[in-house]
Amino acid sequence: MPGRNKLSDHYQRGTFMRANRNLVLAAVFILGSIVVLPATAAARQPAGRSKANAPQAKTAVTESLQPVVVTATYAESLQSALNTKRYAPVIVDALSLADMGQLPDVNVAAALARLPGIATERDPNTGSASQIAIGGMPEELTLGELNGASLATTTSTGNIRYNMFPPNLIGGAVVYKTPMASLNSGGIAGTVDLRTIRPLKFPRNTIIASIEGDYSSLGAKLARASEFGWRADLTYVGKALDDKLGFALGVSLRSDPIQYVESEFDQYDPAADYQDLTGNGKPVMANYGVFAGTVHGIDRRQGLMAALQWRPSRKLSVYVDGFYSHARYTEYQNGFLSNTANGEFTNSYTNVTALDQQITSATITEECTFGCAQGETYGLTMQDFAAESTRDDTFEDLGTQVAWHPSRQNTITANLGWSHVDYLSYYPQITTDYVQLANGVPTNVANGQSLTENALTSPPQIATNVNLTDPNLNRVASLTVPYAHDGHDTIFQQKLSFTHAFRRGLINSVSVGVRAVERRKSNIQLSETASIAVPNQTVLPASAIESSALGSYVFGAIPPFMAFNFNAAMQRYFGPLDMTASTAADQTGSWTIRNKTLAAFVQANYGGRLFGWPFDGNIGVRVVRTLNTSASVLQDPISSLLVPYSVVNDYTNALPSFNFNYRPWKQWVFRLSAAEAIARPQVDYLNAGFTTYCAGGPGVSCQAYGGNPHLKPFKDKQVAVDAEYYYAKHSYTSVSVFYRDLSTWIETSQQSVAVNGVNYQFFQPVNQSGGYVASVDYTLQNQFNWLPSPFNGLGVYATYSYNQTNIRNSEDYSSQRSGLLGLSKYTWVTTMYYAKGPIDAHVSYEYRSSFARTLPGEGLFSGFAINDGAGYLDAQVSYRLPMGVSVVVSGENLTETPYRLSYTNGANGVYQQFGRMLYFGFRYRE
């Protein structure tokens, strides 16, 4: 079995792409566009001299890729990004955000989604984009950086949380689709480098300010949700000392409403729930239960940015940047909860329909046949619940870059960086018991409760025969904190590089460098439980009971439930939260990871002419040594004692890379790239602890769960080809093909391990053999300059990506296989814009096809579901008034597209409706 596990460590050792119809159609579409589109620009402007004809004098590649210009319209922002792509030494896509808000996006993740081959992962709490994936690959295979430096992060994948960055505090972003030796390792799918503002790039002192109000269409309907929010941004860019010193200061404040309605059908468990419930002799699985309700709250964020750029002479340049971001959201949930898995064999099932041996609709009735005389609860349960979900993230980053040119041919660059994040998240939940009254004393309901569910409708249908709104029959019973995390992540990094430029010859320059990074990330898992025995349960006071949570909103057929105030119930029955790490699961789920990497690279940058046309590129190798130390506690499977445990794991990788760019006829660029790359495992996968559990008592039906500190990284060999045609100003079309052959993959594995005669089913991530991932990206940017005024302000920016793979992920608790997590077969974005005179308007539609993903939950083993394909429509219109003021109106998710996770049989897993968000405000730039 590939990979190693801690149980076996302690007790035993050892235990070209296939043609596709959609791909052919995509190729036809791309080739057709390349042929036809130039004909629409018969009156196009001359392309002018190609920069490729100029000597390749720049040796600082990152400087040449700065997408920072001062712009005033969305079209000019696209032109700046076009120039970055055209003259880059590798395959890249770029965003210029220096126009401060011209893109109709509330965070950088949403803005990046408009680039080809990039898909967003939406935050299940807010519905906004928070994570990105490149080339249809899981998000942990994307490396996120700020100014070329690693960032501390709150995510388990190690990928940065992009919604921490307001667009007005970011100067731009470059997405590297292919590696080169001088780039930091860690991104197989690609590297996203966010760039803060370079003040000396601005032609004059500049003030950018905005204030906007938010309106939520759903918040206006829900009873206790707020429909209004606000945002305020202010940035100042100044220069002094004869333009040798530049500085920028920015602040971003926002308070956005959170509101959504949801229902969830918990996953199926084949180990416990196989029964012949249809009467046809075929066993089917029942799901654990259902819940439905409403969520409301506030998402508050504050961001600060400071940058100082000093260039006293041509020989010396100093850049210092600091970034601070604090985000805190608090959500309050109310709803109805039914558990069908507690003694499910005591329930009766009628009107059952099933697909793929999984129930999709049924009426489930409790028929308690044992234990009831003692007042114990078996079978179906009915509960009201109130919960508070809180997340508090604080991010700090400080970086310094010094570039010294002792001579025209030599450049020495030094970087020093520090990045830190603190995060705290917790979810306490209060539930009620549905009771009967015997002489005024509450007792358990033994029989007769029923639940009718239909998981195939959208939204799903849920009904029950009990009264969940009567406080006398629904009494507070328990407090649980199923998860709480207190985490910290700190990174120190240093980098030194030297570049020597040659005056003539094939080799333009040679760069060498070293980089050292030390990281420490820790996680403390907390929990709390408390319960009230049924005879001692009391009636909630009227002051704690609130109006109907749904208000005027109709959300499927959800049974009425009793909405009660979480804080009032908490204070009355349980007092302040007292979360601890006292349980074995908490302590084995707590860990510290120390990571040290030392990298050295050498890269030759070349250029010349081939058949009379210029070419350029680079060839090099990067050698990376990684040392991981994982510390936690593990639970001895015999004595159940907790024992401190740590593992040291180190590995070294040599990563060669080659990039070639050919630029014939001034308007064309052809690229070829070949490289090896790695991506490091998810941080929580390296957890050194594990927990054991025997469901049938000591030694019976035993399982173990944990991480794997022996994991090696993902590794691949990749090749890419690219063609770009720049046929007019503001206009180009390009197609890129990527093929990645992953020799090493990481997935959750189930294996049987014998310990002193007892068999344990051990679940942990392990290294497996991989497979291929192939992608095709297409981009079209076209401004209709040839149309008569005022229509020549019209333009279109469109992207399309097609992905396929033969990698299959294993289901955590069964032998079922799903597609590659995060892989959408295709994504596309179309933006129509108009920039003419005082009007700047654009409307965008983003669509991502279905993909497999883990269900929302805790731990490594939350199960798989299918994220349904969905499209989102956004729009923005601004009108410039005198004195630098613009009036702006914008909207997100105008079609009110729901968020839906489903199981392989099409049944609902999670169904959420967020509504649409509208914004109105003023912006100032002078």
KOLVEX-398747 format. One record per residue (C-alpha): residue in three letters; x, y, z. Coordinates in steps of 0.1 Angstrom, whole numbers, plus 2048, in hexadecimal, padded with zeros to 3 digits. Each point is the difference from the previous one (the first is absolute). Layout:
! KOLVEX-398747
AlaXYZ;...
! end
This chain:
! KOLVEX-398747
Met800800800;Pro8108227F6;Gly80681881D;Arg8067F9825;Asn7EA80381E;Lys805804825;Leu7EF7E080A;Ser8177EC7E9;Asp81E81580C;His7F97F5824;Tyr7F57DD7FC;Gln80A7F37DE;Arg81480A7E0;Gly7F67FD7DD;Thr7DB7F87FC;Phe7E48946CF;Met7DE80980F;Arg7E37ED7F2;Ala7EC8137E6;Asn7DF80E80D;Arg7E280F7EF;Asn7FF81E817;Leu8268067FB;Val7FB7FF7DA;Leu7E3819802;Ala815817816;Ala81D7FE7E7;Val7E88087E3;Phe7F281E814;Ile82380D807;Leu80E7FC7DD;Gly7E18107F1;Ser80381E817;Ile8258057F6;Val7F67FF7DB;Val7E0815801;Leu80781A81A;Pro81B8137EE;Ala7E88057E3;Thr7E9814818;Ala81D818806;Ala80780B7DC;Ala80382480C;Arg8167F681D;Gln81C81780C;Pro8247F77F6;Ala8107E981A;Gly820815801;Arg8237F4807;Ser8027E1814;Lys813802821;Ala80E7DE7F7;Asn8178127E6;Ala81081481C;Pro81F7F1811;Gln7F67EA81E;Ala810819818;Lys7EB7F981F;Thr80D7E6817;Ala7E880481C;Val7E37EB7F4;Thr7E980981C;Glu8048257F8;Ser7F77FB7DC;Leu7E07EE80B;Gln7F281C815;Pro7DC8067F3;Val7FE822811;Val7F681E7EC;Val7E981D809;Thr7E07FA7EC;Ala7DE80F800;Thr7EA7E67EE;Tyr7FA7DB7FF;Ala80D7FF7DC;Glu82181080A;Ser8047E881D;Leu7FC7E37E7;Gln81A8107EA;Ser81980281C;Ala7FA7DB807;Leu8047F87DB;Asn8228107FF;Thr80C7EC81E;Lys7F57E07EF;Arg80F8087DE;Tyr82380880C;Ala8037E681C;Pro81C7E67FF;Val7E77E4808;Ile7DB7F97FB;Val7EE818817;Asp7DF812805;Ala7FD820813;Leu7E8818810;Ser807825804;Leu7ED80D81E;Ala811821802;Asp7E08117F4;Met7F27F9823;Gly7DE7F07FB;Gln7FA7FF7DB;Leu7FA7DB803;Pro7DD7F680D;Asp80F7EB81C;Val800802825;Asn8217ED805;Val81E7F47EC;Ala7F37DD7FD;Ala7E280B7EC;Ala8168167EA;Leu8187E37F9;Ala7E37EA7F5;Arg7FE8157E0;Leu8217F37F4;Pro8017E07EA;Gly8047DF812;Ile7F780E822;Ala7E17F5813;Thr7F580D822;Glu7F67ED81F;Arg7E3812812;Asp800805825;Pro7E37EB80E;Asn7FA81B81B;Thr7FE81F7EA;Gly7FB7F37DD;Ser81D8157F2;Ala81F7F47EF;Ser81C7F7819;Gln8167E67F0;Ile80C7FA7DC;Ala80B7E17ED;Ile8158017E0;Gly7FE7E77E3;Gly7E47EC811;Met8187F481B;Pro7FA800826;Glu807821811;Glu81D7F3814;Leu8137FC7DF;Thr7FF8267FB;Leu81A816811;Gly7F582280C;Glu81981C808;Leu802825807;Asn81D8127EE;Gly8117DF7FA;Ala8007F6825;Ser7ED7E3811;Leu7E280A815;Ala7F47F3821;Thr7DD7F27FC;Thr7E17F4814;Thr7F87E47E7;Ser8097DC805;Thr80B7FD7DB;Gly81B81A804;Asn7F08157E5;Ile7FA824809;Arg7DD80D808;Tyr7FC8197E4;Asn7E181180E;Met81780E81B;Phe80D8197E6;Pro7EA81D7F5;Pro8078097DB;Asn807824807;Leu81F7F7816;Ile80F7EA7E5;Gly81380E7E3;Gly7FC7E27E9;Ala8057DA7FD;Val8147EA7E9;Val7F67DC7FB;Tyr81D7EA7F5;Lys7F27E37EC;Thr8227F07FB;Pro81F7FE817;Met82380E7FD;Ala81D7FA816;Ser800823810;Leu7DC7FB80B;Asn7F97F2823;Ser7F67DB800;Gly7DE7F480C;Gly7E88067E4;Ile7FA7E37E8;Ala7E180F7F2;Gly80E823801;Thr80C81D815;Val7EB81F809;Asp81681D809;Leu7EC81E80F;Arg8128217FD;Thr7FC81E816;Ile8028237F2;Arg82180E7F2;Pro7FC825808;Leu81B80C7E7;Lys7EB7F17E4;Phe7E681B806;Pro8068207EC;Arg7F481781C;Asn7F3801823;Thr7DE7EE800;Ile7E37FC817;Ile7E77E47FB;Ala7E17FE816;Ser7DF7EE7FF;Ile7E27FB816;Glu7E47E77F7;Gly7E07F3810;Asp7F77DB7FD;Tyr7DD7F27FC;Ser7F77DB803;Ser7E07F47EF;Leu7FE7E2817;Gly80881481F;Ala7E28167FA;Lys7E97E1802;Leu80E7EC81D;Ala7F280A822;Arg820808813;Ala8198067E5;Ser80E8217F6;Glu7FD80A7DC;Phe81881E802;Gly826803802;Trp81B8187F7;Arg8238037F2;Ala81A81C802;Asp8228017EF;Leu81B81B800;Thr8227FE7F0;Tyr81B81C7FC;Val81E7FD7E9;Gly81A81B803;Lys8238087F4;Ala81C81680E;Leu8268077FC;Asp7FD8087DB;Asp7EC7E07FB;Lys81B7EA80F;Leu7EA7F781E;Gly7DD7F27FD;Phe7E77F581A;Ala7DD7F2801;Leu7E87FC81D;Gly7DF7EE7FD;Val7E37F7816;Ser7E27EA7F9;Leu7E27FD817;Arg7E07EC7FA;Ser7E37F1813;Asp7EC7E97E9;Pro7E07EE80A;Ile8007DA800;Gln7E07EE7F8;Tyr7F67DF7F0;Val7E77E4804;Glu80B7DC7FD;Ser7F77DC803;Glu8187E3803;Phe7FB7DA7FC;Asp81C7F0813;Gln8157E67EE;Tyr7F87DB7FD;Asp8137E6814;Pro8007DE7EF;Ala8107EF81E;Ala7E1806816;Asp7E38097EA;Tyr7FB7E47E7;Gln7DD7F3802;Asp7E57F37E8;Leu7E981D803;Thr7F07FF7DE;Gly7F37DC803;Asn8117F47E0;Gly81B7ED811;Lys81B81A7F9;Pro81081181E;Val8028257FF;Met81281A816;Ala7EE81A815;Asn810822807;Tyr80980B824;Gly7E681B801;Val7F68227F4;Phe80082480C;Ala7F38217F2;Gly80082380C;Thr80C8247FC;Val821812806;His806825807;Gly81D81480C;Ile81B81A7F8;Asp8217FC7ED;Arg81881C80C;Arg8218067F0;Gln81C81A804;Gly81E8027EA;Leu81F816801;Met81C8037E7;Ala820815800;Ala81B8007E6;Leu8218147FE;Gln8158017E0;Trp821812800;Arg8168037E1;Pro81C819808;Ser8147F77E1;Arg8007E77E4;Lys8157E9814;Leu7EA7FC81F;Ser7DB7F9805;Val7EF7F8821;Tyr7DC7F4803;Val7EF7FA822;Asp7DC7F5803;Gly7E97F781D;Phe7DE7F17FF;Tyr7E67FB81C;Ser7DE7F07FD;His7E77F781B;Ala7E07ED7F8;Arg7E57F5818;Tyr7DF7F27F8;Thr7E57F4817;Glu7E27EC7F5;Tyr7E27F6813;Gln7EC7E17F4;Asn7DE7F4808;Gly7EE7E27F2;Phe7F37DD802;Leu8157E1805;Ser7F77DB7FC;Asn8177E3808;Thr7F77E07EF;Ala8207ED808;Asn7FC7FA825;Gly7F27DD801;Glu7F48027DD;Phe7F47DC800;Thr7E480A817;Asn7F18177E5;Ser7E77F67E6;Tyr80480C7DC;Thr7E28057E8;Asn7FC80F7DE;Val8257FA7F9;Thr8118097E0;Ala8257F97FA;Leu81B8057E5;Asp8227EF801;Gln7F67EE820;Gln7FB821812;Ile7DF80D80C;Thr7F48207EF;Ser7DD803810;Ala7ED7EF81C;Thr7EA80481E;Ile8137F581F;Thr7ED7F8820;Glu80E7F8822;Glu7F47DE80E;Cys8137FB820;Thr8017DB80A;Phe81B7FF81B;Gly80E81681B;Cys7E2816801;Ala7F47F5822;Gln81F81080E;Gly7F98217EE;Glu81D7FC7E8;Thr7FE80F7DD;Tyr8047EA7E2;Gly7F98047DB;Leu7F38217F2;Thr806821813;Met7F18227FA;Gln81281F80C;Asp8008267FD;Phe82380F801;Ala811821803;Ala8258057F9;Glu81B81A7FE;Ser81C7FD7E6;Thr81E817806;Arg8208047ED;Asp81B81A809;Asp81F8037EA;Thr81C819803;Phe81B8017E5;Glu820814801;Asp81C8027E6;Leu8208147FD;Gly8187FE7E3;Thr8208127F5;Gln8117FE7DE;Val8218107F8;Ala80E8017DD;Trp82480C7FA;His8108057DE;Pro826803807;Ser8048027DA;Arg7EB7FF7E1;Gln8057DB7FD;Asn7FB7F4824;Thr7E2801817;Ile7FE7F3823;Thr7DE7FD810;Ala7F87F8824;Asn7DE7F880F;Leu7F67FD824;Gly7DD7F780B;Trp7EA7F881E;Ser7DC7F47FE;His7E97F781D;Val7DB7F6805;Asp7EB7F881E;Tyr7DF7EF7FB;Leu7E47F6818;Ser7E17EE7F4;Tyr7E47EF815;Tyr7DD7F37FB;Pro7EB7FB820;Gln7DD7F17FB;Ile7E37FE817;Thr7E57E67F9;Thr7DE7F880F;Asp7EE7DF807;Tyr7DD7FA7F3;Val7EE7F281F;Gln7DF7F480E;Leu7F280D821;Ala7F57E681A;Asn7F081381D;Gly81481F7F6;Val8217ED7FF;Pro8127FD7DE;Thr8087DD7F4;Asn80E7F27DF;Val7E97FA7E3;Ala8027DA7F9;Asn7EC7FC7E0;Gly7ED8127E4;Gln81881B7F6;Ser8048017DA;Leu8148127E6;Thr7F88037DB;Glu81D80A7EA;Asn8068047DB;Ala8258067F7;Leu7FB8037DB;Thr7ED8217FE;Ser811822800;Pro7FC80C81A;Pro7FA7DF812;Gln7DF7F8811;Ile7FE7F8825;Ala7E27FB816;Thr7F87F1823;Asn7E17F7814;Val80C810821;Asn7FC82480D;Leu82280F801;Thr7F4823809;Asp7F17F9823;Pro81980A81C;Asn7EE7E7818;Leu8097E37E9;Asn82280C7F4;Arg81880581D;Val825808801;Ala8137E0804;Ser8258037F6;Leu81D8157F7;Thr81B7F37E8;Val81E8117F1;Pro8087E77E4;Tyr81E8137F5;Ala81681D80B;His8228097F4;Asp81A81880E;Gly81D8027E7;His81F8137F8;Asp8178017E2;Thr8218137FE;Ile8198027E3;Phe82380F7FE;Gln8118017DF;Gln82080D7F0;Lys80B8007DC;Leu81F80B7EF;Ser8068007DA;Phe81B80C7E8;Thr7FB8077DB;His81C8077E6;Ala7F680D7DE;Phe8157F97E1;Arg80681B7E6;Arg7FD7E87E2;Gly7FA7DC7F8;Leu7E47E7804;Ile7FF802826;Asn7F382280B;Ser8047FA825;Val8067E681B;Ser7EE801821;Val8097ED820;Gly7F0801821;Val7F87F0822;Arg7E0802815;Ala7FA7F4824;Val7DE7FE80F;Glu7F77F5823;Arg7DB7FB809;Arg7EE7F5820;Lys7DB7F97FF;Ser7EC7F381E;Asn7DC7F7806;Ile7EE7FA821;Gln7E07ED7FD;Leu7E580981A;Ser7DE7F2809;Glu7E580281B;Thr7E17EC808;Ala7E4804819;Ser7DE7F0804;Ile7E0803814;Ala7EE7E080A;Val7DC7FE7F1;Pro7EE802822;Asn814820809;Gln7F98137DF;Thr7ED820804;Val7EC8177E9;Leu81381B7EE;Pro7F582280C;Ala7EC8157E7;Ser81B81A7FF;Ala8187E67F0;Ile7E77F67E4;Glu8018147E0;Ser7EA8057E2;Ser8007E87E3;Ala8237FF7F2;Leu7F47FC7DC;Gly7EB820801;Ser7F08057DE;Tyr8197E97EE;Val7F27DF7F3;Phe81B7E57FF;Gly7F27DF7F4;Ala7EA7EC818;Ile812805821;Pro7EC7F981F;Pro7FB81D817;Phe81980181D;Met805813820;Ala81B81B7FB;Phe810809821;Asn81D818809;Phe8217ED803;Asn810819819;Ala7E1801816;Ala7FE7DA801;Met8257FD806;Gln80081781E;Arg7E17F1810;Tyr80A7DB7FD;Phe8267FD7FB;Gly812820809;Pro81F80C7ED;Leu8117E97E7;Asp81C7EC810;Met8117EE7E3;Thr81D7EA808;Ala8167E67F0;Ser7F87E5819;Thr7F47E47EA;Ala8177E77EF;Ala7F280C7DE;Asp809824809;Gln8237F880A;Thr8087E97E2;Gly7F081A7EA;Ser81881B80E;Trp8218037F0;Thr81F8147F8;Ile8127FF7DE;Arg82280F7FC;Asn80B8037DC;Lys82280B7F3;Thr8098037DB;Leu8218097F1;Ala8018067DA;Ala81B8097E7;Phe7FB8087DB;Val8148087E1;Gln7EE80E7E2;Ala80E80B7DE;Asn7EB8197EC;Tyr8067FF7DB;Gly7F58127E1;Gly8088057DB;Arg7F07FC7DE;Leu7F47E17ED;Phe7F78047DB;Gly803825805;Trp7E680281D;Pro809805825;Phe7FE7E581A;Asp8077FF825;Gly7FC7E981E;Asn8127F181D;Ile80E7DF80C;Gly80A7F6823;Val7FC7EA81E;Arg7F4805824;Val80A7E881C;Val7EA80081F;Arg8067EF821;Thr7E27FD817;Leu8017F7825;Asn7DF7FA812;Thr7FD7FA825;Ser7DC7F580B;Ala7F77FF825;Ser7E07F5810;Val7F47E4817;Leu7F37DE7F6;Gln7E87E9812;Asp80E7DD807;Pro7E77E77F1;Ile8057E881D;Ser80181681F;Ser7EE81F7F1;Leu81B815811;Leu80B8207EE;Val8258007F8;Pro81581E7F2;Tyr80C7F87DD;Ser8158127E6;Val80D7F77DE;Val81C8107EB;Asn7FC7FC7DA;Asp81880F7E7;Tyr8037FE7DA;Thr8138117E4;Asn7F38077DD;Ala81280D7E1;Leu7E88137EA;Pro80D8087DC;Ser7ED8187EA;Phe80180C7DC;Asn7ED81C7EF;Phe80280C7DC;Asn7ED81D7F1;Tyr8008077DA;Arg7F28227F4;Pro7FC8007DA;Trp7ED81A7EB;Lys7FF81881F;Gln7DC7F6808;Trp8067DC809;Val80F7EE81E;Phe8067DB801;Arg80B7F0820;Leu80D7DE80B;Ser8067F6824;Ala80C7E0811;Ala8077FC825;Glu7FE7EC820;Ala7ED80E81E;Ile7F57F7823;Ala7E380A817;Arg8027F9825;Pro7E67EC813;Gln7E4811813;Val80D80B822;Asp7E67ED814;Tyr8087E07ED;Leu822801811;Asn7F07FD822;Ala8147E7815;Gly7E37F5816;Phe7E47E77FB;Thr7E17F4813;Thr7F27DD804;Tyr7DC7F6805;Cys7EF7DE804;Ala7DB8027F9;Gly7F87DE80E;Gly814803820;Pro8247F7807;Gly80F7EF7E2;Val7E07FF7EB;Ser7FA8147E0;Cys81F816806;Gln80A81D7EB;Ala81D819802;Tyr8038237F1;Gly81D8177FB;Gly8198137EB;Asn8207F47F0;Pro820814808;His8147E97E7;Leu7EE80F7E2;Lys81580A7E2;Pro7F481C7E9;Phe7EC7FF7E1;Lys8187FE7E2;Asp7FB8037DB;Lys8108047DE;Gln7EE8197EB;Val80180E7DD;Ala7ED81E7F1;Val7FC8107DE;Asp7F08227FA;Ala7F78177E3;Glu7F7825803;Tyr7F48177E5;Tyr800826807;Tyr7ED80D7E2;Ala7F682380C;Lys80381781E;His7EB7F281D;Ser7FB7E07EC;Tyr8107DE7FF;Thr7F77DB801;Ser8147E480E;Val7FF7DA806;Ser8157EC819;Val8027DA804;Phe80E7F1820;Tyr8087DC807;Arg80B7F6823;Asp80B7DD809;Leu7FF7FC826;Ser8167E480C;Thr7F6805825;Trp7DD80680D;Ile7F1804823;Glu7DE7F2809;Thr7EF7F181F;Ser8057DA803;Gln7EF7E5814;Gln8157E380A;Ser7FE7E4819;Val81B7FF81B;Ala8027E481A;Val80A80A823;Asn8037E481A;Gly7E77EC7EE;Val7E781C7FB;Asn7F980D7DD;Tyr7FE8267FC;Gln7F28117E1;Phe81981D7FE;Phe7F781F7EC;Gln81C8187F7;Pro80E8137E2;Val81B7ED7ED;Asn8158047E1;Gln7F27EE7E2;Ser8097FF7DB;Gly7F181C7ED;Gly7F48057DC;Tyr7FD81C7E7;Val7ED821800;Ala7FB8117DE;Ser7F38237FB;Val7F88177E3;Asp7FC825807;Tyr7F28197E7;Thr7FE826803;Leu7F181B7EA;Gln803825807;Asn7F18167E5;Gln7F8825800;Phe7EA80B7E3;Asn81581E7F6;Trp7F47FD7DC;Leu7DC808809;Pro7F48257FC;Ser80081681F;Pro7F27FB81A;Phe7FE7DB7FB;Asn8267FD7FD;Gly8017FF826;Leu7F17DD7FF;Gly8157E1808;Val8007DC80B;Tyr8177EC816;Ala7F97DA800;Thr8127E280D;Tyr7F97DB7FD;Ser8127E2810;Tyr7FC7DB7FA;Asn8107E6818;Gln8017DA802;Thr8137E7815;Asn8027DA807;Ile807806826;Arg7E47F3816;Asn7FD809825;Ser7F57E4819;Glu7E2806816;Asp80A803824;Tyr7EA7E580F;Ser7FA7E97E3;Ser80E7F17E1;Gln7EE81A7EA;Arg8158167EA;Ser7F88247F5;Gly8108167E6;Leu81E815808;Leu7F781881C;Gly7FB8237F3;Leu8017F77DB;Ser7E58117EB;Lys7FF7F37DD;Tyr7FC8237F3;Thr7FD82480C;Trp7F98207ED;Val7FC825807;Thr7F381A7E8;Thr802825807;Met7F081A7EA;Tyr80D823807;Tyr7FB8247F4;Ala81981C807;Lys7F98217EF;Gly80082380E;Pro7F2801824;Ile7F07DD7FE;Asp8127E080A;Ala7EA7E1801;His8057DB800;Val7EB7E1805;Ser8107DE807;Tyr7F37DC801;Glu8157E580F;Tyr7F77DB7FD;Arg8127E2810;Ser7F57DD7F8;Ser7FB7E681B;Phe81D7F2814;Ala8077E981D;Arg80880E822;Thr8007F8825;Leu7E1807813;Pro80181D819;Gly80B7F2821;Glu81D7F9817;Gly81E7EA7FD;Leu80F7EC7E3;Phe7E27EA7FB;Ser7E18157F9;Gly7F67ED7E0;Phe7FC8097DC;Ala7E48127ED;Ile7FB8107DE;Asn8008257FE;Asp7E68077E6;Gly8088157E2;Ala7F5824804;Gly8028227F0;Tyr802822810;Leu7F78227F0;Asp81182080C;Ala7FE8237F2;Gln80D823807;Val7F98237F2;Ser813820809;Tyr7FB8237F4;Arg81C81A804;Leu7F582280E;Pro81581F801;Met81C80381B;Gly80A7DC7FD;Val7E07F180F;Ser7EF7E27F2;Val7DE7F1808;Val8017DA801;Val7E47E6800;Ser8097DB800;Gly7F07DF807;Glu80C7DC808;Asn7ED7DF7F9;Leu7E58137EE;Thr7EF7E07F6;Glu7FF7F4825;Thr8117DF7F7;Pro7FF7E881D;Tyr81E7EC80D;Arg7FA7DA7FF;Leu8147E1809;Ser7F17DF7F6;Tyr8087DC804;Thr8097E97E3;Asn7DB7F57FC;Gly7F68257FB;Ala7F1804823;Asn805820813;Gly81D802818;Val801825807;Tyr7E981A7F1;Gln805825808;Gln7F08207F2;Phe813821806;Gly7EC8177EA;Arg80E81E7EE;Met81681C80C;Leu7FD8247F4;Tyr81981C805;Phe7FC8267FB;Gly81A81A808;Phe81981A7F6;Arg8247FF7F7;Tyr81A81B7FE;Arg8218017EE;Glu81781E7FD;
! end
